[in-house]
Amino acid sequence: MALSLTCRRVLFNRRHPTFLQCRQSGYVVVLPDVPMHSEDNPLLRSDTFQDFSSLTARKCYDGIVRRSLDFESGFWRLEKHIKDKHEMTEVQLFQEYLCPLEELSRPLNNAYNVVKVLRQSTDIMTNEKYFKIANRAALALDNKYHSPLLYHSCKSALGRERTDLKDDQKRLLSKFTTYGKLNGLDLPDRQYNALIATRKETLHHQEVYINKLSHETRQYRYPISDPYMVKNFPPHLLREMSEGPDPTRGPWTVRYPNMVPFLKYCPDPLIRDKVWHSKVQFGLHDENTGVNGELDHIRYARFREAKILGYESYSDYALSSRMAGSVENTLNMLENLVQKARPAQAHELESLNKFAFQNGFHKPLALWDVAYWQREQLNKTYTFDDNDMNAYFPLETVLTGLLSLLRDLFGIEFRELNSVSTWHKDVRVYEVFDSSSKSPIAQIYLDPFTRTGKIDSDGNALTLRNRSLVGKEQIPQLALVFNFAPPGVGKPSLLSFNNVTDLFGKFGYALQVILSKSAYAEVAGTAFVELDAVDIPSHFLVHWAFNQLDKISGHYETGEKLPIDAVKKIETAKKHMAGFNLCNEIYRSRLDLEIFATDLGWKTIMEKLWPMYFAFPLDPLDHSPMSFNSIFADGSASYYADLWSRVIAADVFTAFQEVGLDNKEATKAVGGRFRDIYLAGHSDAAEKFRKFRGRDPSPDAFLLWLGLQKPLKPSQVK
């Protein structure tokens, strides 16, 4: 994740708003803020499909400014109309306030989402231009979550004992009351003003932190001139490191973005040592890049913010609106995982040390050696190389198998459309049909191939439009953007198995958007899903990728299915060093929670936690928390969220395993329940899980998935 991007995410996080504008509703325009050339701007039209081909950075800016002005003035007029009404009924609240607000929000939301997709998939705008556009849209949309009138109206309606509200209407009221409370709208003026000042202080120190860390990471260079060092490097890594026209001839340079993959392939332990120690000391060195003071300021401001809102710590505050529910629940889950992972790590490292010794490394492994020897052991002992399997995963074969699976599980069909304007000729457009509907229920843009101008990532699912039945019906629309290898001479696009799981995962995310049944865009799709639950469908569908290998594989020349020994290798790779890898994830999750739950110094916390999760001694030069930017510059007390989602997803998948994955009728029935409860439902994530599984979550399925626990006997199954 680019360091220069993260400070803005704090400002724009829809699930956990952290920036306060003004307590009193009002309408303020800072001139000049006047769009130009609006008459020919496709961003200002409400066509079924956006005309991407004629959009420019200038049109994006002008379109967002116009949509923002329209929303702000409309919202001001709406609140002026509502403020003289007293004790509105639920019907009046929705008809005169919430539904008009939805119609006001939709054009700006949709336009802003188009800009996000263009930012991810094209080079039509610079970082500076994108941030200017994003800042304008986000500040306008945030008015909804800082309105005392809207907050108290929704809170009053939600608190009434007798109500005829539908589930999605209750969910909408819950969203505005939750965000309003977190934004301090229940506080007296003095405390409210203190909250504003504290959050502004946090944002300031986060920006300073990011700038310092970004400066140091941009400056980092480690030159490599010896071809022996890179002889086993994959082509994509050589291209990233190359300083000359021919990536195979060098010279090469290690930079911050490729330090982690470099450590996996570098054969020289001395160079691994130097690069690793450089990595764990970013933010330490001098007054221009030293960030320790900023970390203290951010932690203290977070603590004060939580206290003002009535929480003991920032971790308590953050987890109060998550599926986990509390710090205690999260720590219990992490403890259950580490009880299996820590003993497994000891055996894994013993095996790895033995393997390294047998292959000429005659000293105990250090932490910076693990990634290299882990890869070597997997390749040599288990003869596993992901690249050898690419020929069995042509994109078209994988995609056909995936869409067939979604049809069987959820009763949906994908039909490709032609002659739709897109941002690149490689982009495909699909309409999604329900088995019970003649009209499409959603539309998906699929942008599969890497190219110049695209942001490098494993893939992104970006919502363009959420479902809405307010006013003119709007069906869901989203974009799936990947960086797969394009077709070559005489070859189709071939995917690694990591690419395959990325594809399945992003389609899992998409299911929440295209199958939502909410009538309101504000709570449709992923718009009001807890941070630690939003990726559950993604990880759930990844489980199917591992269990559908015969249906999604086929050699691009012969059509032969993936051989059984290759299937076993994929399973082996999933479980290889699982204890060590999981301990690392648990340690980082726990470190994050502790940093924002106590006032102990981060070094003291690190020294306390390290021996609980690692067999290696803590290196005295390890200052890695200083560059843990995902918790200091982005989602504090949130690192655990992905691990939590993986645990829940594994538990959800067992419902399908229990009826037999090859039993089409049974899995279709369970898929229907999963669709109705999880993908289309309107309750919070914990309630969804209990409805679907009939109990609280358990980590057993996840541990079994990683090979860290033996299968339970029937008498042990809860």
C-alpha positions in Angstrom: 0.0 0.0 0.0 1.4 3.3 -1.1 2.4 5.4 1.9 1.3 8.6 0.2 -2.3 7.4 -0.1 -3.1 6.3 3.4 -3.7 9.6 5.2 -6.7 10.3 3.0 -8.3 7.0 3.9 -8.6 8.1 7.4 -10.7 11.0 6.2 -12.9 9.1 3.8 -13.6 5.8 5.7 -17.3 5.2 5.2 -17.6 2.6 7.8 -15.9 4.5 10.6 -16.1 8.3 9.9 -13.3 10.2 11.7 -13.5 13.7 10.4 -15.9 16.3 11.7 -16.9 19.3 9.7 -19.4 21.4 11.5 -22.0 20.6 14.1 -24.7 22.9 12.7 -26.1 22.0 9.4 -25.2 24.7 6.8 -24.2 25.4 3.3 -20.7 26.8 2.7 -19.0 27.3 -0.7 -15.4 28.3 -0.8 -14.8 30.1 -4.1 -13.5 29.4 -6.7 -15.5 26.1 -6.8 -17.3 26.5 -10.1 -17.3 23.7 -12.7 -16.7 24.3 -16.4 -18.0 22.7 -19.6 -20.8 20.9 -17.7 -23.1 20.6 -20.8 -20.9 17.9 -22.5 -19.8 16.1 -19.3 -20.9 12.4 -19.2 -20.3 12.3 -15.5 -23.4 14.5 -15.1 -25.7 12.1 -17.0 -27.6 9.3 -15.4 -27.3 6.7 -18.2 -27.5 3.0 -17.5 -23.9 2.6 -18.5 -21.3 5.4 -17.9 -19.6 6.8 -21.0 -16.1 6.1 -19.8 -14.4 6.7 -23.2 -14.8 10.5 -23.2 -14.0 11.2 -19.5 -10.9 13.3 -18.7 -9.4 14.5 -15.5 -10.9 17.9 -16.0 -14.4 16.5 -16.6 -14.0 14.3 -13.5 -13.2 17.3 -11.4 -15.9 19.5 -12.9 -18.5 16.7 -12.6 -17.7 16.0 -9.0 -17.8 19.7 -8.1 -21.2 20.1 -9.8 -22.6 17.0 -8.1 -21.2 18.2 -4.7 -22.7 21.6 -5.1 -26.1 20.1 -6.1 -26.0 17.7 -3.1 -25.0 20.4 -0.6 -27.6 22.9 -1.7 -30.3 20.2 -1.8 -29.3 18.9 1.6 -29.5 22.4 3.0 -33.0 23.0 1.5 -34.2 19.5 2.8 -33.1 20.2 6.3 -34.6 23.7 6.2 -37.9 22.1 5.2 -37.7 19.4 7.9 -36.5 21.4 10.9 -39.9 22.9 11.7 -41.6 19.5 11.8 -42.1 17.9 15.2 -42.6 14.2 16.0 -42.6 12.9 12.5 -44.1 9.5 12.0 -41.9 6.8 10.5 -43.7 7.1 7.2 -43.1 10.9 7.2 -39.5 10.4 8.1 -38.8 8.2 5.2 -41.1 10.0 2.7 -40.0 13.5 3.5 -36.4 13.1 4.7 -34.6 9.8 4.1 -35.9 9.0 0.6 -35.3 12.5 -0.7 -31.8 12.4 0.9 -31.2 9.1 -0.9 -32.2 10.7 -4.2 -29.9 13.6 -3.5 -26.9 11.4 -2.6 -27.1 8.9 -5.5 -25.8 11.2 -8.3 -22.7 12.3 -6.3 -22.0 8.8 -4.9 -22.2 7.3 -8.4 -20.0 10.0 -10.0 -17.4 9.6 -7.2 -17.3 5.8 -7.7 -16.6 6.3 -11.4 -13.6 8.4 -10.5 -12.4 5.7 -8.1 -12.5 3.1 -10.9 -10.7 5.4 -13.3 -8.0 6.1 -10.7 -7.4 2.3 -10.2 -7.5 1.3 -13.9 -6.1 4.3 -15.9 -3.6 7.0 -15.8 -5.9 9.9 -16.7 -5.3 11.7 -13.4 -2.3 12.2 -11.1 -2.3 11.6 -7.4 -2.7 15.3 -6.7 -5.7 15.6 -9.1 -7.4 12.5 -7.7 -7.0 13.7 -4.1 -8.5 17.0 -5.0 -11.5 15.3 -6.5 -11.9 12.8 -3.7 -11.6 15.4 -1.0 -14.4 17.5 -2.6 -16.8 14.5 -2.9 -16.0 13.0 0.5 -16.5 16.3 2.4 -19.8 16.9 0.7 -21.1 13.4 1.4 -20.0 13.5 5.0 -22.6 16.2 5.7 -25.2 13.4 6.2 -23.2 11.8 9.1 -22.7 15.1 11.0 -26.3 16.4 10.9 -27.8 16.7 14.4 -31.3 17.0 12.8 -30.8 13.7 10.8 -29.2 12.0 13.8 -31.9 12.8 16.3 -34.7 12.1 13.9 -33.4 8.6 13.2 -32.6 8.0 16.9 -36.1 8.9 17.9 -37.7 6.6 15.3 -35.4 3.7 16.2 -36.2 4.1 19.9 -40.0 3.7 19.5 -41.4 0.5 21.0 -44.0 -0.2 18.3 -43.0 0.2 14.7 -43.9 -1.3 11.3 -40.4 -0.6 9.9 -38.9 -3.2 7.5 -35.5 -4.7 8.3 -33.6 -2.5 5.8 -35.4 0.6 7.1 -34.2 -0.3 10.6 -30.7 -0.8 9.2 -30.8 2.6 7.6 -31.8 4.3 10.9 -29.1 2.3 12.7 -26.5 3.5 10.3 -27.2 7.2 10.8 -27.6 6.8 14.6 -24.3 4.8 14.8 -22.3 7.3 12.8 -23.9 10.2 14.5 -23.0 8.8 17.9 -19.4 8.1 16.8 -19.2 11.6 15.5 -20.1 13.1 18.9 -23.6 14.3 18.2 -24.8 13.3 21.7 -22.1 15.3 23.4 -22.4 18.7 25.1 -20.8 21.5 23.1 -17.6 21.6 25.2 -16.9 17.9 24.7 -18.0 18.1 21.1 -15.5 20.9 20.3 -12.8 18.9 22.1 -13.6 15.9 19.9 -13.3 18.0 16.8 -9.9 19.5 17.9 -8.6 16.0 18.9 -9.5 14.5 15.5 -7.9 17.4 13.6 -4.8 16.9 15.7 -4.8 13.2 14.8 -5.1 14.0 11.1 -2.3 16.5 11.3 0.1 14.1 13.0 -0.9 11.3 10.7 0.0 13.5 7.7 3.4 14.4 9.2 4.0 10.7 10.0 3.1 9.7 6.4 5.3 12.4 4.9 8.3 11.4 7.0 7.9 7.7 6.4 7.2 8.2 2.7 10.3 10.3 2.3 12.6 7.7 3.8 11.0 4.8 1.9 11.4 6.7 -1.4 15.0 7.4 -0.6 15.9 3.8 0.1 18.1 2.0 -2.5 20.2 -1.1 -2.3 22.1 -1.7 -5.6 22.6 -5.3 -6.9 25.1 -5.8 -9.8 26.0 -9.5 -9.5 23.8 -11.6 -11.8 24.2 -14.6 -9.5 22.2 -12.8 -6.9 19.1 -12.7 -9.1 19.5 -15.9 -11.2 16.4 -17.5 -9.6 14.3 -14.3 -9.4 10.9 -14.4 -11.2 10.6 -12.2 -14.3 8.1 -9.7 -12.7 10.5 -9.1 -9.7 13.5 -8.6 -12.1 11.4 -6.0 -14.1 10.5 -4.1 -10.9 14.2 -4.0 -9.8 15.8 -3.4 -13.2 17.7 -0.1 -13.8 18.4 -0.9 -17.5 16.6 -1.7 -20.7 17.1 -5.5 -20.2 15.8 -6.8 -16.9 17.9 -10.0 -17.2 21.2 -8.1 -17.5 20.9 -5.5 -14.8 21.9 -3.5 -12.9 19.2 -3.9 -10.3 18.1 -2.0 -7.2 16.1 -3.1 -4.2 13.5 -0.5 -3.2 11.0 -0.3 -0.5 8.1 -1.9 -2.4 10.1 -5.0 -3.4 12.0 -5.6 -0.1 9.7 -8.5 1.0 9.8 -10.5 -2.3 13.5 -9.8 -2.5 14.1 -11.5 0.8 12.3 -14.6 -0.5 14.7 -15.0 -3.4 18.0 -13.5 -2.4 20.6 -16.4 -1.9 23.1 -14.3 0.0 22.5 -14.3 3.8 24.6 -11.2 4.4 22.5 -9.2 1.9 19.3 -10.6 3.4 20.6 -9.4 6.8 21.2 -5.9 5.5 17.9 -5.5 3.7 15.9 -6.9 6.6 17.6 -4.6 9.1 16.9 -1.6 6.8 13.3 -2.6 6.6 12.7 -2.8 10.4 14.4 0.5 11.0 12.4 2.9 8.8 11.3 5.9 10.7 14.2 5.7 13.2 17.2 7.5 11.7 17.1 11.3 11.9 15.0 14.3 12.6 13.7 14.5 9.1 12.4 10.9 9.0 12.2 10.0 12.7 8.6 9.3 13.5 8.6 8.2 17.2 7.2 11.6 18.3 4.4 11.4 15.8 3.5 7.9 17.0 3.1 9.2 20.6 1.0 12.1 19.4 -1.3 9.8 17.3 -1.7 7.4 20.2 -2.4 10.1 22.7 -4.9 11.8 20.4 -6.7 8.5 19.8 -6.9 7.8 23.5 -8.4 11.3 24.2 -10.9 10.8 21.4 -12.1 7.5 22.9 -12.3 9.0 26.4 -14.4 11.9 25.1 -16.8 9.4 23.6 -17.0 7.4 26.8 -14.7 4.5 26.1 -11.7 3.2 28.1 -9.4 3.0 25.2 -9.3 3.6 21.4 -9.3 -0.2 20.9 -12.6 -0.4 22.9 -14.0 2.4 20.8 -13.0 0.9 17.5 -14.3 -2.7 18.2 -17.6 -1.5 19.7 -18.9 -1.2 16.1 -17.4 -4.4 14.7 -18.6 -8.0 14.5 -16.1 -9.0 17.2 -17.9 -6.7 19.5 -15.1 -6.1 22.0 -11.4 -6.3 22.6 -12.0 -9.3 25.0 -13.8 -11.3 22.3 -11.0 -10.6 19.8 -8.2 -11.6 22.2 -10.1 -14.8 23.1 -10.2 -15.7 19.4 -6.5 -14.9 19.0 -5.6 -16.9 22.0 -7.5 -20.0 20.7 -5.5 -19.7 17.4 -2.1 -19.3 19.0 -2.6 -22.4 21.2 -2.3 -24.4 18.0 -0.1 -22.2 15.9 2.8 -21.7 18.5 3.6 -25.4 19.0 3.4 -26.0 15.2 5.8 -23.1 14.6 8.5 -24.9 16.8 8.2 -28.0 14.6 8.2 -26.1 11.4 11.4 -24.1 12.3 13.1 -27.3 13.4 12.3 -28.9 10.0 13.4 -25.7 8.2 16.7 -25.5 10.1 17.4 -29.1 9.2 16.6 -28.5 5.6 18.9 -25.5 5.4 21.8 -27.4 7.0 21.4 -30.2 4.5 21.6 -27.6 1.7 24.8 -26.0 2.9 23.6 -23.4 5.4 25.6 -24.4 8.5 24.3 -22.1 11.2 21.0 -21.5 12.9 18.5 -19.6 10.8 17.8 -16.0 11.7 14.5 -14.3 11.1 15.7 -12.7 7.8 16.5 -16.2 6.5 13.1 -17.7 7.0 11.4 -16.4 3.9 14.2 -17.6 1.6 14.5 -21.1 3.1 10.7 -21.4 3.4 10.5 -21.0 -0.4 13.4 -23.3 -1.0 12.0 -26.0 1.2 8.6 -25.8 -0.5 10.1 -25.9 -4.0 12.7 -28.7 -3.4 11.2 -30.9 -0.7 7.6 -30.7 -2.1 8.6 -29.9 -5.7 6.1 -27.1 -5.7 6.4 -24.2 -8.1 3.3 -22.1 -8.7 4.6 -21.1 -12.1 4.6 -24.7 -13.3 0.8 -24.8 -12.9 0.0 -21.7 -14.9 -0.6 -23.8 -18.1 -3.5 -25.5 -16.4 -5.3 -22.2 -15.5 -6.2 -20.3 -18.7 -8.4 -17.3 -17.6 -11.3 -18.4 -19.8 -11.4 -21.9 -18.3 -11.2 -20.5 -14.7 -13.8 -17.9 -15.3 -16.2 -20.4 -16.9 -15.8 -22.7 -13.9 -16.3 -19.8 -11.5 -19.5 -18.5 -13.1 -20.8 -22.0 -13.3 -20.2 -22.5 -9.6 -22.1 -19.2 -8.8 -25.0 -20.4 -11.0 -25.2 -23.7 -9.1 -24.9 -22.2 -5.6 -26.9 -19.0 -6.0 -29.0 -19.4 -9.1 -27.5 -16.5 -11.0 -26.4 -16.2 -14.7 -23.8 -14.0 -16.3 -24.3 -12.8 -19.9 -21.6 -10.8 -21.7 -22.7 -7.5 -23.3 -21.0 -5.9 -26.4 -20.9 -2.3 -27.5 -20.8 -0.8 -24.0 -18.4 2.1 -23.4 -15.5 1.1 -21.2 -12.2 2.7 -20.1 -10.2 0.1 -22.1 -10.7 -2.3 -24.9 -9.9 -5.3 -22.7 -12.7 -4.5 -20.3 -15.7 -6.9 -20.5 -19.2 -6.1 -19.3 -21.7 -8.7 -17.9 -25.3 -8.5 -17.0 -26.3 -10.7 -14.0 -29.7 -12.5 -14.1 -31.6 -14.2 -11.4 -33.2 -17.5 -12.2 -36.6 -15.9 -11.3 -36.1 -12.7 -13.2 -36.2 -11.7 -16.9 -34.5 -8.4 -16.3 -30.8 -8.1 -15.1 -30.3 -7.7 -11.3 -26.8 -6.3 -11.7 -24.0 -5.4 -14.0 -20.2 -6.1 -13.7 -17.2 -4.6 -15.5 -14.3 -7.1 -15.6 -10.9 -5.5 -16.3 -8.5 -8.5 -16.2 -5.1 -7.6 -17.7 -2.1 -5.7 -16.5 -1.0 -2.6 -18.5 0.8 0.7 -18.2 -1.2 3.2 -16.2 -2.9 0.6 -13.9 -2.2 0.7 -10.2 -0.3 -2.5 -9.4 -2.4 -4.7 -7.0 -3.7 -8.2 -6.6 -7.1 -7.1 -7.6 -9.8 -4.7 -6.5 -13.6 -4.9 -6.4 -15.0 -1.4 -6.7 -18.7 -0.6 -6.3 -20.1 1.8 -9.0 -23.7 1.8 -7.9 -25.6 0.2 -5.0 -29.1 -1.2 -5.4 -31.8 1.4 -4.7 -35.5 1.3 -5.1 -36.0 5.0 -4.1 -37.3 7.0 -7.0 -36.1 5.5 -10.3 -34.9 2.0 -9.6 -31.1 1.5 -9.7 -29.6 -1.9 -10.0 -26.1 -2.7 -8.6 -23.0 -2.1 -10.7 -19.4 -2.8 -9.9 -16.0 -3.1 -11.4 -13.5 -6.0 -10.9 -10.0 -4.8 -11.7 -7.0 -7.2 -11.9 -3.4 -7.4 -13.2 -3.3 -10.8 -14.8 -0.8 -11.6 -17.5 -2.3 -10.8 -21.0 -2.5 -13.3 -23.8 0.9 -14.0 -25.4 2.0 -15.3 -28.8 0.1 -18.6 -29.3 -1.0 -18.6 -25.6 -4.1 -17.4 -23.8 -3.9 -15.5 -20.5 -2.5 -18.0 -18.0 -3.1 -17.5 -14.3 -1.0 -18.6 -11.3 -3.0 -20.3 -8.6 -2.6 -17.1 -6.5 -4.3 -15.3 -9.4 -7.1 -17.8 -9.3 -7.8 -17.3 -5.6 -7.7 -13.5 -6.2 -10.3 -13.9 -8.9 -12.5 -16.0 -6.6 -12.0 -13.6 -3.7 -13.1 -10.5 -5.6 -16.1 -12.3 -7.0 -17.0 -13.2 -3.4 -16.9 -9.5 -2.5 -19.0 -8.7 -5.5 -21.7 -11.2 -4.4 -22.6 -8.9 -1.5 -23.2 -6.0 -3.9 -25.1 -7.8 -6.7 -27.3 -9.9 -4.4 -28.3 -7.3 -1.9 -32.0 -6.9 -1.3 -31.9 -3.5 0.4 -34.2 -0.8 -1.0 -31.7 1.8 0.1 -28.2 2.4 -1.3 -27.0 3.6 2.0 -27.2 0.1 3.5 -27.0 -2.0 0.3 -24.0 -4.1 -0.7 -21.1 -3.4 1.6 -22.2 0.1 2.5 -22.8 -0.7 6.2 -21.0 -4.0 6.8 -18.6 -4.2 9.7 -14.9 -3.8 8.9 -14.1 -7.3 10.2 -17.0 -8.9 8.3 -16.8 -7.3 4.9 -14.3 -9.8 3.5 -16.1 -12.9 4.8 -17.8 -13.7 1.4 -14.4 -13.2 -0.3 -12.6 -15.7 1.9 -15.6 -18.0 1.7 -15.4 -18.2 -2.1 -11.6 -18.8 -1.9 -12.4 -22.1 -0.1 -14.4 -23.1 -3.2 -11.4 -22.4 -5.4 -9.4 -25.1 -3.5 -12.3 -27.5 -3.8 -13.2 -26.9 -7.5 -9.8 -27.6 -9.1 -11.1 -30.2 -11.5 -13.8 -27.8 -12.7 -11.7 -24.7 -13.1 -8.5 -26.2 -14.6 -7.7 -27.4 -18.1 -4.3 -27.3 -19.9 -4.5 -24.6 -22.5 -3.1 -27.0 -25.2 -4.6 -30.4 -24.3 -7.5 -29.6 -22.0 -6.1 -32.0 -19.4 -7.3 -31.4 -15.9 -4.8 -30.5 -13.2 -3.0 -33.7 -12.2 -3.7 -35.2 -8.8 -0.1 -34.7 -7.6 -0.4 -31.0 -8.5 -3.6 -30.8 -6.5 -1.8 -32.3 -3.5 1.0 -29.7 -4.0 -1.5 -26.9 -3.8 -2.9 -28.3 -0.5 0.7 -28.7 0.8 1.6 -25.1 -0.1 -1.5 -23.8 1.8 -0.4 -25.6 5.0 3.4 -25.1 4.7 4.7 -23.1 7.6 1.1 -22.3 8.6 2.0 -22.1 12.3 4.8 -19.6 11.8 2.8 -17.4 9.4 -0.3 -17.5 11.6 1.8 -16.5 14.7 3.1 -13.5 12.7 -0.5 -12.4 11.9 -1.7 -12.9 15.5 1.4 -11.0 16.8 0.7 -8.0 14.6 -3.0 -8.1 15.4 -2.3 -8.2 19.1 0.4 -5.5 18.9 -2.1 -3.2 17.2 -4.7 -3.7 19.8 -2.3 -3.3 22.7 -0.8 -0.1 21.3 -4.2 1.5 21.2 -5.5 0.0 24.5 -2.6 0.9 26.9 -0.3 3.8 27.5 2.8 1.6 27.6 5.6 2.5 25.2 5.4 0.5 21.9 8.8 -0.9 22.5 7.7 -2.3 25.9 4.6 -3.8 24.3 6.7 -5.3 21.6 9.1 -6.9 24.2 6.2 -8.3 26.1 4.4 -9.8 23.2 7.3 -11.1 21.0 8.2 -14.2 23.0 4.6 -15.2 23.2 4.4 -15.6 19.4 7.9 -16.3 18.1 10.6 -18.9 18.7 13.2 -16.4 17.6 14.7 -13.9 20.1 13.6 -10.3 19.5 16.3 -8.5 17.5 17.4 -5.4 19.6 17.5 -3.4 16.3 14.0 -4.3 15.4 11.9 -1.1 15.4 9.3 -2.3 12.9 6.3 -0.9 14.7 7.5 2.6 13.7 6.7 1.7 10.0 3.5 -0.1 10.8 1.7 2.5 8.7 -1.5 0.5 8.3 -2.3 1.1 12.0 -0.9 4.6 12.6 -1.9 6.2 9.3 -5.0 4.2 8.4 -7.1 1.7 10.5 -5.9 1.8 14.1 -7.1 -1.2 16.1 -8.2 -2.9 12.8 -5.3 -5.1 11.8 -7.0 -8.2 13.2 -10.0 -7.7 10.9 -8.8 -9.8 7.9 -7.8 -12.7 10.2 -11.2 -12.5 11.9 -12.9 -12.7 8.5 -10.9 -15.7 7.5 -11.9 -17.5 10.7 -15.6 -16.8 10.1 -15.4 -17.7 6.4 -13.9 -21.1 7.2 -16.7 -21.8 9.7 -19.3 -20.7 7.1 -17.8 -23.1 4.5 -18.2 -26.1 6.8 -22.0 -25.7 6.3 -21.5 -26.8 2.7 -19.0 -29.5 3.6 -21.4 -31.0 6.0 -24.0 -31.7 3.2 -21.3 -32.9 0.8 -19.6 -30.5 -1.8 -20.5 -32.9 -4.6 -24.2 -33.0 -3.7 -25.6 -30.3 -6.0 -29.1 -30.2 -4.6 -27.9 -30.0 -1.0 -25.2 -27.3 -1.7 -27.8 -25.4 -3.7 -30.1 -25.4 -0.7 -27.4 -24.2 1.6 -26.3 -21.7 -1.0 -29.9 -20.3 -1.0 -29.8 -19.9 2.8 -26.4 -18.2 2.6 -27.6 -15.9 -0.1 -30.8 -15.0 1.8 -29.2 -14.6 5.2 -25.6 -13.4 4.5 -25.6 -11.8 1.1 -29.1 -10.2 0.9 -29.9 -9.8 4.7 -30.2 -6.6 6.6 -28.9 -7.6 10.1 -25.5 -7.1 11.7 -22.7 -9.6 10.9 -22.9 -11.5 14.3 -26.6 -12.0 13.9 -26.2 -13.2 10.3 -23.7 -15.8 11.4 -25.9 -17.1 14.3 -28.9 -17.3 11.9 -26.9 -19.2 9.4 -24.9 -21.6 11.7 -27.2 -21.7 14.7 -24.4 -20.9 17.1 -21.5 -18.6 17.8 -18.3 -18.8 15.6 -15.5 -21.3 16.3 -11.9 -21.3 15.1 -11.8 -25.1 14.6 -12.6 -25.0 10.9 -9.9 -22.4 10.2 -7.3 -24.3 12.1 -8.3 -27.5 10.3 -8.0 -25.6 6.9 -4.4 -24.7 7.7 -3.5 -28.2 8.9 -3.0 -27.0 12.5 -5.8 -29.2 14.0 -6.9 -32.8 13.4 -10.4 -33.3 12.2 -12.9 -33.4 15.0 -14.7 -36.7 15.7 -18.5 -36.6 15.2 -19.1 -36.5 19.0 -16.9 -33.4 19.2 -18.7 -31.4 16.6 -20.8 -28.6 18.1 
